[in-house]
Amino acid sequence: MLMTCNYMNEGCDGGWPLFHGMFAENAALVTEDCAPYKAKTKGDSCTNYSECKGFAKIDNTYFVGKGYGDSSEKKMMKEILRNGMINGELEAPHIFHTYKSGILTSDGIQELH
Protein backbone atom coordinates (compact mmCIF):
# COMPACT_ATOMS: atom_id res chain seq x y z
CA MET A 1 0.00 0.00 0.00
CA LEU A 2 1.14 3.52 -0.74
CA MET A 3 0.07 6.94 0.38
CA THR A 4 -0.81 9.16 -2.48
CA CYS A 5 -0.48 12.94 -2.55
CA ASN A 6 0.78 13.31 0.99
CA TYR A 7 0.42 17.06 1.41
CA MET A 8 1.97 16.73 4.89
CA ASN A 9 5.39 15.67 3.64
CA GLU A 10 8.22 16.67 1.34
CA GLY A 11 8.37 13.45 -0.72
CA CYS A 12 11.77 12.93 -2.34
CA ASP A 13 12.89 16.37 -1.15
CA GLY A 14 13.16 15.15 2.43
CA GLY A 15 10.14 13.85 4.23
CA TRP A 16 9.38 12.59 7.72
CA PRO A 17 8.13 9.09 8.56
CA LEU A 18 5.86 10.46 11.31
CA PHE A 19 3.99 12.53 8.72
CA HIS A 20 3.39 9.38 6.66
CA GLY A 21 1.68 7.86 9.69
CA MET A 22 -0.30 11.02 10.41
CA PHE A 23 -1.43 11.09 6.77
CA ALA A 24 -2.50 7.44 6.99
CA GLU A 25 -4.56 8.36 10.07
CA ASN A 26 -6.24 11.40 8.53
CA ALA A 27 -6.49 10.40 4.87
CA ALA A 28 -6.01 6.85 3.55
CA LEU A 29 -3.55 4.46 1.97
CA VAL A 30 -4.14 3.29 -1.59
CA THR A 31 -3.03 0.15 -3.41
CA GLU A 32 0.15 0.00 -5.44
CA ASP A 33 -1.95 -1.12 -8.41
CA CYS A 34 -3.50 2.36 -8.51
CA ALA A 35 -0.42 4.36 -7.48
CA PRO A 36 2.73 2.39 -8.36
CA TYR A 37 5.97 3.22 -6.56
CA LYS A 38 8.20 5.74 -8.34
CA ALA A 39 11.69 6.56 -7.16
CA LYS A 40 11.06 10.25 -7.86
CA THR A 41 8.05 12.47 -7.26
CA LYS A 42 9.20 15.65 -9.01
CA GLY A 43 6.85 16.53 -11.83
CA ASP A 44 4.16 14.16 -10.55
CA SER A 45 0.73 15.52 -9.72
CA CYS A 46 -2.06 14.55 -7.33
CA THR A 47 -4.46 14.61 -10.27
CA ASN A 48 -2.69 11.49 -11.59
CA TYR A 49 -4.15 9.59 -8.61
CA SER A 50 -7.55 11.24 -8.25
CA GLU A 51 -9.31 7.96 -9.13
CA CYS A 52 -7.47 5.95 -6.44
CA LYS A 53 -9.81 4.78 -3.72
CA GLY A 54 -8.72 4.64 -0.08
CA PHE A 55 -7.81 1.08 0.87
CA ALA A 56 -6.65 1.24 4.50
CA LYS A 57 -6.11 3.60 7.42
CA ILE A 58 -4.16 3.35 10.65
CA ASP A 59 -5.41 4.14 14.14
CA ASN A 60 -2.45 5.74 15.89
CA THR A 61 0.89 7.38 15.08
CA TYR A 62 3.71 7.82 17.58
CA PHE A 63 7.47 7.63 17.98
CA VAL A 64 9.19 4.40 18.96
CA GLY A 65 10.92 5.52 22.14
CA LYS A 66 10.20 8.79 23.92
CA GLY A 67 10.58 11.02 20.86
CA TYR A 68 12.54 11.75 17.68
CA GLY A 69 16.02 10.23 17.91
CA ASP A 70 15.23 8.02 20.91
CA SER A 71 14.90 4.73 19.06
CA SER A 72 17.15 1.70 18.99
CA GLU A 73 17.18 -1.70 17.32
CA LYS A 74 15.87 -3.28 20.50
CA LYS A 75 13.00 -0.78 20.82
CA MET A 76 12.07 -1.30 17.16
CA MET A 77 12.09 -5.10 17.57
CA LYS A 78 9.83 -4.82 20.63
CA GLU A 79 7.46 -2.53 18.75
CA ILE A 80 7.21 -4.91 15.81
CA LEU A 81 6.57 -7.83 18.17
CA ARG A 82 3.84 -5.94 20.07
CA ASN A 83 2.11 -3.96 17.33
CA GLY A 84 3.34 -5.02 13.89
CA MET A 85 5.11 -3.05 11.20
CA ILE A 86 6.88 0.24 11.73
CA ASN A 87 7.75 3.11 9.38
CA GLY A 88 11.26 4.47 9.50
CA GLU A 89 14.00 6.33 7.76
CA LEU A 90 17.74 6.05 7.44
CA GLU A 91 20.58 8.40 6.73
CA ALA A 92 22.63 6.90 3.94
CA PRO A 93 26.07 8.01 2.77
CA HIS A 94 26.44 9.57 -0.69
CA ILE A 95 27.75 6.24 -2.08
CA PHE A 96 24.22 4.87 -1.57
CA HIS A 97 23.17 6.58 -4.83
CA THR A 98 25.44 4.21 -6.78
CA TYR A 99 24.37 1.03 -4.94
CA LYS A 100 23.35 -1.89 -7.16
CA SER A 101 24.29 -4.99 -5.13
CA GLY A 102 26.33 -6.22 -2.19
CA ILE A 103 26.40 -4.97 1.39
CA LEU A 104 26.72 -1.26 2.09
CA THR A 105 29.08 -0.69 5.03
CA SER A 106 30.82 2.33 6.53
CA ASP A 107 33.87 1.31 4.47
CA GLY A 108 31.96 1.20 1.17
CA ILE A 109 30.20 -1.54 -0.76
CA GLN A 110 31.28 -5.12 -0.05
CA GLU A 111 30.46 -7.60 -2.79
CA LEU A 112 28.69 -10.81 -1.88
CA HIS A 113 30.41 -14.10 -2.72
MOHU-V236782 format. One record per residue. N is the residue number from 1. SS is DSSP state (2 for helix, 1 for strand, 0 for the rest). OMEGA is omega in degrees with one decimal (999 if undefined). Layout:
# MOHU-V236782
n->{N,N}
ss->{SS,SS}
omega->{OMEGA,OMEGA}
This chain:
# MOHU-V236782
n->{1,2,3,4,5,6,7,8,9,10,11,12,13,14,15,16,17,18,19,20,21,22,23,24,25,26,27,28,29,30,31,32,33,34,35,36,37,38,39,40,41,42,43,44,45,46,47,48,49,50,51,52,53,54,55,56,57,58,59,60,61,62,63,64,65,66,67,68,69,70,71,72,73,74,75,76,77,78,79,80,81,82,83,84,85,86,87,88,89,90,91,92,93,94,95,96,97,98,99,100,101,102,103,104,105,106,107,108,109,110,111,112,113}
ss->{0,1,1,0,0,0,0,0,0,0,2,2,2,0,0,0,2,2,2,2,2,2,2,2,2,2,0,0,1,1,0,0,0,0,0,0,0,0,0,0,0,0,0,0,0,2,2,2,2,0,0,0,0,0,0,1,0,0,0,0,0,0,0,0,0,0,0,0,0,0,0,0,2,2,2,2,2,2,2,2,2,2,2,0,0,0,0,0,0,0,0,0,0,2,2,2,2,2,0,0,0,0,1,1,1,0,0,1,1,1,0,0,0}
omega->{178.8,169.4,179.0,177.0,178.8,-179.8,-179.2,-171.5,-177.7,178.0,-177.9,176.0,-177.9,175.6,-178.2,179.7,-179.2,179.1,174.5,178.3,179.2,177.4,-179.8,175.2,-170.5,177.6,178.3,172.8,178.1,-179.3,177.9,175.6,-178.5,-177.7,-176.6,179.0,173.0,-179.1,-179.1,178.2,179.9,179.6,178.0,-177.1,177.3,-179.7,177.0,-175.2,-175.5,179.4,-179.4,178.7,175.5,-176.7,-177.1,175.5,173.4,-175.6,-169.5,177.6,178.4,176.5,168.9,-171.5,-176.2,-179.5,-177.8,178.6,-177.6,179.4,176.1,177.1,-177.7,179.1,178.5,178.6,178.1,180.0,178.9,179.0,-176.5,-168.7,179.8,-170.2,176.2,178.0,-177.5,178.2,175.7,175.9,-175.2,176.6,-176.7,-179.0,-179.5,-179.7,-178.9,-176.0,174.1,179.0,179.2,-179.1,178.9,179.9,176.8,177.9,-178.4,-178.3,177.1,179.9,174.9,-179.2,999}
